[in-house]
Amino acid sequence: MNIGIGLPIGDPANLLDWARRADAGPFSTLGLLDRLVFHNPEPLVTLAVLAGATSRVRVQTEVLLAPLREAALLAKQAATLDRLTGGRLVLGLGVGGRDDDHQAAGVDLHTRGRRLDEQMTVMRRIWSGEPYGEGVGPIGPAPARPGGPEVLFGGFKPAALERVARWGDGFLAAAAPSWAGGLFDTVRTSWKEHGRDGEPRIIAQVNVALGPQSVIDDAHANMHAYYAFTGMADQMVAGMLTTPAQIRDAIDAFADLGADEVMLYCYGLDPTQVDRLTEIM
């Protein structure tokens, strides 16, 4: 079972410390959220900086809101980061659900799923080295990983789960073990129905805060602010894991469900949480 760290977004300048601690420890991946109308750092730019400060850990968007971006440029950015990191980029993609993000990007919220499917057609073609289209040549550089960086999809609706089998390499599940198993089964069934070889990679995400009460309070406040738009922020904050036993139990539960990796997502800004999480693994 691989264990990754989901990075807090409240203080971008602090993330180099987080990344270096994680790279020196047992962690497999650094993940970063995406929003447009918020104070979070832009994930591709940030992960490029963090990749340059590390040598081992993967860097993962979790999830990048692809419909807010233009497909050809996104493909070039992702291929560049994948090439420069020696294949350490994992491109987690989703459609998002905030109207203000889509308004700011000038795209239609109601067609975001269809737009993502169209983007994947374009990006897979670009990453394979084919010409962009009639009269337009290939768009490089070639990614380090043949066919493009590893692509994961997040989401809960049937179209999002099926997208894993049609376009992706795996699934990002921001769900508790009690109902994540059903999502995993749906993704695996769809994978077989689409004739895909092997198995999809399954990545689970849990929200954690480990440390003194000040760290936990900081994490609760930051997570509540991030998810206030959902109307369910109180319930989501209540589900944050704040003890070593809770975190170990969640990792074990996801292992029993066959997850390949668990991302421990942190909202508290204190980077010594990386060291505390290392101690319980």
N, C-alpha and C positions, 0 to 999 in steps of 0.2 A: 504494500500500500504506500503510494507516494503522498506526501503532505506538502501543501503549498501555503503561502501567506498572501492573503488579500490585503492590499495596502490601504491605509487611511488616506483621506483626501483633503483633510483640513489644513495641512501645512506642507505644500510641495517641497520646500527647501529641506524638510526633515527626511524626505524619502531616500536620499542617498545613504543615510545612516541605516535605515530599515533594510535597504537592499544589500549592503555590505554585510550586515549581521546575518541575514538569511543565507547569503551565498557562502558564508563561512560555516554555516550550520548544516543540519540534515534536510533542509527544505528543497523541494523540487522546482517550485514555480513561484514567480511574483505576479500577482493579478492586480488589475486596476479597472475601476468602474469608468463609465462614460455618461456624461450629460453635457448638454450645450448651455442651457440657461441655469447655471449653478456656478459655484466657485471652485469646482474641481479642476485639476490640471488636465489638459488634453492628453489622452492616453498614449497615442503613438509617439508624440514628441517626448513625453515623460519616460516611457519605456525605452526609447532610444538612449536617453541619458543614463538610465539605470543599467541598461545592457552594457554600456561602456565602462561602468564602474564595477561590473561583476564578470565572472568568467565561466560560470557553471550553470546557474539557475536559468530556467526558461522564463520568458517574459510573455504575459498573456493578457489580452484585452478581455474584460469580463463584465458586461459584454460591450463591444463597440456598436454604436447605433449606426449601422451601415446606411440605412435610407437617408440619413442626414448628409451623406457625402456623395461625391461623384465617383462612379465606378472605376473609370480608367485611372484617375489620380490615386484612389484608394489602393488599387491593384499595384501601382508603381511604388507607393509608400510601403506597402506590406512586403513586396518583393525585396525592396532595398533593405528594410530592417531585417528580414530573414537572411539575406545574403551577408550583411555586415555582422550578424550575430552567429554565423555558422549554423543556421537552422534552429536557433533557440526561440523563434517567435511562434506563439500559438495565437491564432486569430479567432477569438470568441466573438460571435456576431449575434445581434438581436435586432428587433424592430423598434423597441421603445413604445411608450404609451402616453407621453406628455405632449399635449397640444402646443405648449409654449416652445419646446425644443424644435418642433416641426415648423412652427411659424417663423422662428428665428432663422432656420435654414432655408425657408422658402419652398418647402415640400409639403405635399398633402398627407396628413395623418392617416386618412382613410384608405390610401393605396400603398401603405408602407410594406405590407407583406408581398404584394405583387412586385413592388420596386426591388425588394431584396432578391427575389428570384431572378429578376432580370439582371441585377448586378452580378449575381453568381455566374450567370452565363457568360457575361463579359469578362469577369475576373479569371475564371477558369481558362478561357481562351487566351487571355494575355499571359497568364503564368505558364501555359504550355508552349509559348513562343510563336504562336500563330499571329498573322497580321490582325490588327484591330478590326479592319473592315475594308471594303472596296476603296482603293486609293489611299489607304492608311496602313503603314507598315507595322511591324511588331513594336511593342513597348517593353523595354528592358528596365532594369537588369533582370537576368534570370534569377529566380529565387534559389537559395541553397538547396531546398527540398524540391525534387522533381515534381512538377505539377502544382507547385505553390506551397505556402506554409500550411501547417495543420489547421483545419477549420473546425471549430465547434459552434454549435447553435444552442442558445438558451431560449426558454419559453415554456409554456404550459398547454397551449391550445393545440388541437390535432394538427393544424397546418405547420406549426412550429416544430412539432415532434417528427412529422414526416420529412421535414426539410433536412433533418440529420441524414437520412438515408439517401435522399436525392442529391445532396450537394456536399455533405460534410464528412468529417472523420470521427466525430463524437458529439456528446451531449453534455451541456452544463446545467446542473439541476440545483436551483436555489430553493430546496424543499426539505422539510424535516424527514427523517427516516420513516416515519409513520405513513407517509404518502408518497415518498420518492420511489419506492419499489414499483408501484404501478406505472409511473412514468418510465422507469428503466425498462420494464417489460414491454411497454408500448413501442419504445424506440428500438429495442432488439427485434421485436416482431416485424416492424416496418423494414428494418435493415434486411432481414431474410426475404421478405416479400419483394423487395427491390433487387434481389439477386446479388447483394453485396457479399464479398468474401470476408472471412474473419468475423470480428465483432466490433461494434462501435466502442470507442473509448468513452467511459462514463466518469464524469467529474462532479462531485457533490460540493456544495458550499454551505458552511455554517458560520454564523456570526458569533464572535468570541471577544471577551475582554478579560485579561488575566493580570491581576496586580492589586494594589491597594484600592480602597473605595474611591479615591479621587480618579483613578484610571477608569474604573467602571462607570462612574458618574459622567465622565467626559465622553465615553463611548456611547452611553445611553442618549446623551444630549445630541451628539453628532448624528447618530443613526435616526433619531426622531426627526431632526431637521431635514434629513435627506429624503425620508419617506412620508413627510407630512402630507404631500399631495395625494397620497393613496387613500387617506381616511382611515388607514389601519396601522398607523405608526405605533400606537400603544401596544397592540398585539405583537407586532414584529419585535419591538424592543424587549417585550416580556420574554421572548424566545431566545434572547442572547444567552450564550453559555459563559459562565463566569467562574467556574471552579475546575480544577484539573480532572476530577472524577466525571463531571458532565462532558467535558471535551473528549476524554478517553472513551466514554460510553458511546458518544456519537460516532467517533472514528470506527469503533468496533461494529456498530450497527450498520454503517455504510459498507464496511468490509464484508459483512454477512450478506449484504444485498449485491455484492459483486462490483462495487465501485472500484475504479482504478486509482483514483486520487481524491483527496478531500482538501478543499481550500478553506483555511481558517481565516475568515474575513474579519479584520480589525477596524474598528472605528475610533478607538482611543488613540491619541497621538504619541504616547510614550513608546519609543522604540525598544526599550528594555523588555517589552512584551515578547519580542522575538526570543530573547534568552530564556524567559519563563516558559514559553511554549516548547523550546528545545528540551528543557529539563523533564517535561512530562511525556516525551515521546520515547 
